[in-house]
């Protein structure tokens, strides 16, 4: 997934190693006509208290607030304002109960997970949440009609394959035992299932609201979360207000959150300097980076941290000539990754494999493909393209991504490949990349891939596994290798950590041999924010949810 950072890591009960980091922001404003904070009134004879309104600005509009569908670094934290899952993460790296009253009961072989729900939790429409809602929400993610990019995370539930194939009208492994108890039975052991139930895809939605709005539910979200959705003016702003009936005491601390969209990063930076917004959602423009980093006035308003991420070129393995592994290998040898790091102002390190260095399973002995244009030309000739060919690449339209794609264009021209670059906003790029056969090459810069949960499976199942090579999925390489699929299914159930990680190293070496990606760099965050926001580091850049708006406060 997208938009995560890293500070520390440790092995978890449900998975492997997870990492975290930070950021911050600031500002306070009065509400219209000096209104008091949401859900409260000023004492008689006293002036109304100032509303705590947090404002963040992005260039692109959000795609959706439907947790079954939204899957990028702007959607996820916004979804978390409105929705909750059974589990969540604490301030660091541990799974904690959320809608569940406790961590699940897990069978010794990690195939049966039983959750007990909190009593009295209400949706924002006033109805109490029950186990039926949980069953509906996960089944909805699996339903092909939803086109959820997260369906692959839950295909291990017993009966999911038959349900997806239309051979059953329900998922047999999802059992509602009583209004507050639900049991998931898996087809095979999965030590990461607890982490998957903390993903946004597993956020619980009310069936009646989904049926009321249909495909537009993502623009009229209703959940159990700390904030209630107020309005969405496309291309301008989304507004959320405090949920006074939230089941967790003391949160949220903010009265409102405003997500402004359509703001160019250069403009957002100027507005941040003037105190008009509290945080930049997009990276600092490359042209301003050196100035900002060297300015003492910014010293306490910049957060830097490495990401557990790999940013890559996805090669569509189902589109000619990229059906030939030699062509894909040629691309890996043609890209000058050091030049990309220079274009980024040193933000990141060269990637030589799919897993990032801070993810368990990373292979320190693997060297990857060398930068060798001459060898790349030789491979193209062997594949029957001695004079090269023409192709296209989708590229995010936010700086510095177009410049990086132009660098690729120059690299590929050296080996005879004429590259046409299509710069697109994020929603269109994601939709194109998730449509089979539509896009030969996709540059993931600005969108990919930052860990969803602390396990190497997260760099396989949702982006390279057969279950994610579906319409709307994030397997932009459209790659499916049944042999690797079988090996991964075995690895995901291993309880011997070292044996498990070694199994994943072999899987990812095979993926590199097949050259399904060109891994380009492992990212780093540089976040610009205001000075008046109060919060712990992981409230601003949690590895799972990025910004945890419900934990932020304003001076």
N, C-alpha and C positions, 0 to 999 in steps of 0.2 A: 504494500500500500504506500500512500504518499504523505509527505510532510512530517516526518518523524526526526528525532535527534537522539544523541547518546551521551551518557555520562558514566554509567557504571553498569555492571552486569553480574548475574548470579544464576545458578541452575535452579529451576522451579520444579515444584512437585508435578505439575501437569505437563511440562514441556522441557525446555532447555534454557539457554541463556538469553536474557533480555537486556536492553539498554535504554538509557534515558538521558534527557538534558533539559534545556531551559530557554527562557526569554522573558520579556516583560513589557509594560506599557503604562499609559496614564492619562487621567482627565476626569473632571466632574462637571455636570451641568444641571441647571434647573430644568424641570419639565415645563411643558406649556403652561403659561399663566401661573408659574410657581407651584405646580402641584406637588403634594407630598409623595414620598416613595410609594410604589405599588403595594397595595395591601395594608397601608397604614395611614393614619391621619395625624397632623400636628396637634399637640395638646392645646386646649383652649387658651387663647391669649398669647400664644407663641407663633413665631413665623414658621411657615411650612418648611420642613427639612428639604434639602437639595436632593433631587433625584440622582442616583448613581447610574449614569448612562455611559456605557463603554462603546466606542466606535472604532471599527477596523475597516480598512479599505483594500479592495482587490480590483484588479483590472477586469477580470472576466466574471460574468454572472455565474451563480451556482446552477448546476444542472437539475438537481432534485433534492428534496428532503425526505424522500422515501428510503428508509434504511435498507430495504431489500434490494434497492437498485443503485443508490448513490455509492460511489466507490472512488473518491479522490480526496485530496488533502484539504479542499475547501468544504466539501459536503460533510465529511465525517464529524468535525467538531460542531458544526451547526446541527447535525442530526442529534448529537448527544445532548444538546440543549432541550430537545423535545421528547426524547425517548430514553428508556433504560433497558438493560438486559438482565438476565438472571445473575450474571457475574460481572465484575469490573476489576480494575487494577487499583492498588493503593497508590500512595505518593511515589513509590519506587517501582518494584518489579513483581510484587506478589498479587496473586488472584485473591479477591475478596468477594463476599456475597453482596448482591445489589438488590434485585427483586426477590432473589432467594434469601431465606432467613439464615442460611448457613451454606458452607461449601457442600458440594454434592457428596452423597455416599457413592463410592466407587468400588466395583467388584475387584477382586484380586487380579483378574486377568485384563482389567481396563476395558471391558466390553459393556458394562452396565453402569449408567450414571443416573442416580435418583436425586431430584431436587425438591425441596420443600419451600413453598412460597411464603412470603410475608402476608399477613392478613391486613385487610383494610387499605391496600394501595389502590388509588383511583386514577383512572384515565382523566384527562383534562375535560372530557365530556360528562364527568361525574359518576361513571359506572365503575364498579370495583373490578380489578383485574383478577382473573382466575387461571387455572392451569389450562383450560380450553383455549385461552388467548395465546398461551405459549405454544401449544400444539399447532394452532392455526398459523402462527407467525412463521414457524420453521417449515411447515408444510408449504406455505405460500412461497418461501424462498426456493424450495425444490420444484415447485410447479413450473413447467416450461413456459406457461403463458405469462409468468412474471418476468421472464428473461433476466433473472438475477445473476449478476457476475459472481455472487457468493455461493451459488448452488453447489459447486464442487466441494466446499468445505463440509457439507453435510451428507454427501453421497455415501459415506460409510455407515449411516444409520440403516439398520436392518429394514428391508422393504423399500428403500429409497429408489433403487434401480428399477424395480417393477412399477412404482408409482410414476416415475419420470417417463418410462416407456409406455405408459397407458395400460399396463396389465393389472393395475390395482387402483382403487379409488381412494386409498388412504395409505399412509406409511406405517407398516406394521410395527416398526421399532419405536414409535412414539405412542406412549400409553399414558392417558390421564387416569390416575388411580383414585383421586378425589379432587374436589375443587382447588386444593392447595398442594397437590403432589403430582409430579410428572416424572416418568421414567423413560430414558432413552436406552435402547439396546442396539449395540453396534454389530455389524457383520464380522468384524475382526478387531483385535485390540488397537486402541488409539490413545496414546498417552497425551496427545495434544487436544483432546475433545473439550476439556475445560476451557482452554484458551479460545477455542472456536466459539464457545458459548458466550464469550466476552466480546466478540466482534460485533460491529454495528449491524451486520446482517441478522444477528440473533435478537436485536431489539424487538420488544413486543409491541404489536399494533392491535387496535380494536377492529374486529371484522366489520362491524356495522359502518365504521367510518371509511374503511377501504372500499366497501361496496357502494357507499354513498357517492364517493368522488371518482371511483374507478381509476383510470389511468392518470387522473389529475390529483390523486392522493398526495403525491410528492409536492404539490403546491398548496395543500391544505392539511398539513400533518397534525395528527392528534396522538399523543402518547401519554406516558406517566412522568415525563421528565421535569427538571427543575425550572424550565422556562416554557411558557405558552407561546405558540406562534401567533403573531398579530397580523402581519401583512407582508406582501411581496410585490414590489413595483419592479417589473422586469427591466433590467438594465440600469436600475437606480439603487434600490435599497431593500433589505429585508429587516424586519423589526420583530424582536422577541421581548416579552415582558415576564417578570418574575411570577412563578407559579406559587401563590400563597398557600396552597394545599399540599405542597410537596412533602413526601413521607419522611425525608431526612431532615432533621432539625438543623438550623443554622445555615442552610444553603437554599437558594443562592444568595449571594451577598449584593450582587448588582440588581438594580431595579429593571434596567433595560439593556439590551444589546442591539446595536445597529450595525449591520453588515452593509457597507456601501460598496457598490460594484460599478464598473465602468470608469474606474479611476486609474489613469495611467500611472505606472510606478514613479515616474519623475514628478508627477503632480502630487502623488501620495507622500513622497519624501518631503516636498515643500510644505505640505499641509501638516505633516508631523512636526517639522521644525517650528511651525507657527503655533503648535498646540491645538490644532483644529481636529485632529484625530488622535487616537491612543496607540495605534499600532499599524504597521504596514503588513498587509497579508502577503504581498509578493516580495521577492528579494530586492535588495537595494540595487538600482541600476548600475551596471558595470562602470559607466562613465563617472559615477559619483562615489564609487566604492573607496578609492584611495583617499579622497578628500574626507569622507566621513570617518574612516578608520584612523586618520592622523589628527583629527580635530579633538582636542581635550574636552570640548563641550559634549561630545558624544560618548565619552569614556564609560559612563554609567548607564548608557542607553543602548548599548550594543551587546548582544549575546552571541558568542561563537561556540560551535560544538560540531563534532563529526556526526554524520548520519550513519545508521546501519542501513546503507542503501547501495544499490548499484544502478547507475544510469546507463542506458544501453540503446543500441539500434536493434529493433526487432526485425527479423528477416522472415517474411511470409513464406514458409516452406511449401505452400500449396500454389504459389504463383510462379510461373516460368519467368526467367531462367533459374530462380532460386530453389527450384525443386532439386537441383544438382548440388550436392554437398561441396563440390569443388568451387562453385561460384560463391557459396556462402563462406567458405574458408578464405577465398580471395579477398572478400570484403574485410574479414578480420585482419588480414595482413596489409590492407591498403590505408587504414585509418591512422592518422598521426595523432595519437592521444595526448602526447606532451603539448602539442599546440593548443588542444582544447583546454588543458589546465591553465595555460597562459591567458587564453581568452576569458577564463573565469577569474582571473586575478589571483590565481593560486588557491582558489576555493575547491579543494578536493585532491584526490590522489588517483593516479592511473590504475584502472581495474584490469586484471588479467584473467578473471574468472567470474562466474555468475554470483557466487556468494561473496558478500563483503567481508573484510578482514575481522570485523567485530562480531560476526555471526558464527555460532558453533557449527563445526563442519567445514569451515574454510580450510583450504589445503595450502599451507605455506610452502610446500615443495613444488607446487604446480607453477610453471612459468608462463603458460598461455602462448598465444600466437605472437611472433615478433613483427615489428613494423618492417615490412619487406615488400615494397611495390613491385620489384622485379619478379619475385616469386609469385606475387598475386597475378601479374600478367601471364606468367607461365601456366598457372592453374586455369585462368580463363581460356587460354588457348587449348589446353587439354580438354576443357569442357565444351569446346566447339565455338568459342567466342574470341577469336584472335584479335578482332577489331572492336571488341567491346559491345555495348548495347545501350539502349535508353531505358530509363526507369524513373520512378517518382518516389518522393519521400514526404510524409506528413510531418509537420514541425509546428510546435506551439508558437503563437505569435507574440509571446512575452519575452522581452530582452532578458538574457543574451541568447536565447535559443535560436533565433534566425541567423545570428552571426556564426553560431556553432554549426548549423546546417550548411551554411556557405563554406565553412572549412571542410566539411565532408565532401561537398561538391567539388572543391579543388582537389582533394585527395583522390576521389574516384575518377576525375578527368585524367589523372596521370596514368591510369591503367585502362583508359578507353571507355569508361562508363560515363554517359551523359546523364546527369541527375537533374530532374526538375523538382524544385522545392515548392510545396504547398503549405503556406503558413495559415494556421487555423486557430480559432479559439478552442479552449479545452473541451467543451461539450461536443463540438463537431469532430474534433480529432479522436476522442474516445469512441464516439459512435462509428466513425469510419474504420478505426482499427479493429473494432469488434464486429465488423461485417466481413464474412468470409470472402476472400478473393478481391476485395476492393482496394487494398493498399499494399503495394509490394514491400515498402520499407517505412518504418515509423521510428522517429527519434523520440525517445521517452523523456527527454530533458524537461524538467518542470512538472512532470507527472509521475515518474516512476522511481524505482521500486523500493520502498522503504518498509521495513518489517511491520507486519501486522501483529505478529506474536513471536516469542523468542525460540524459534525452532527452524532448522533448515527446511522442513516441510513447507514453510511459508514462502520459500523461494522456488517451490516446485508445484504443489497442488493448484494454487490460484492463478499461476502465470505460465506454467509449462506442462501441466498435467492434462491428460485427455479430457477430464471433466470440465476444464476451463476453456477448451477449444470449442466454444459454442457461441452462437450469436449473443452479443452483449458482454462476452467474457473478456478477461484481460490476458488471455493467451494470444498475444498479438502476432506471435510466430505461427499460430495455427498448427502447432506441433503436437503429435500424439504418437508415442512409442510404447507399444504394449509390453515389450520386454522390460523397459524401465518402469512402466506402471506397476508391474508385478513386483519388481524389486523395491519400489517405494512403498507399496502396501505392506510388504514384510518389514521394512525398516521402521515404519511409523508405529508399529506395535512392540518394538524391541524395548525392553526395560533395562538392558545393559547399555549404559550411556556410551561408553567408548566404542563398543561394537556397532552401535547405532550410528554414531557420527562417522565411523569408517565406511559404513554402507552408503551414507549420503555422499561422502567424498567420491566414491566410485561412480555414483549416479551422476554427479555434476561433472566429473571428468568425461563421461560418455556424452553428456549434453554439449560440452565444449568440442569434443571430437566431431559431433554432428553440426557444430557451428550454427546453432539456432539463433543466437544473438551475436552482436559485437559489443561485449562489455567495454564501456569507454572510461568511466571514472566512478569512484566512490565519493559520495557527496559530503559537503560540510554546510552547516547553517550559519548565516550571519543575519541576525534579526534586529531590526530597528524598532524601537518602542519608546513610549513616553516615560515620564519620570514619576508619575503619581499612582501607578497601579501597585496594589499590594497583593502578594501571592508567593507561594513556594515555587522554586524553579520548575517543578514538574506540573504546575498549574498552567504554565505557558507553553510547554512543549513536551507533553507526555508522549511516550513512544507509541502508545496505542491510539490515543484520541487527539493528539497535538494540543490544541488549546482546550483547557477545561474551564469554560466560562463560569460554571457554577461555583468555582473555588476562588475566583478573582474578586478583589475589592478595590475601591478607590479611596484615596485619602480625602 
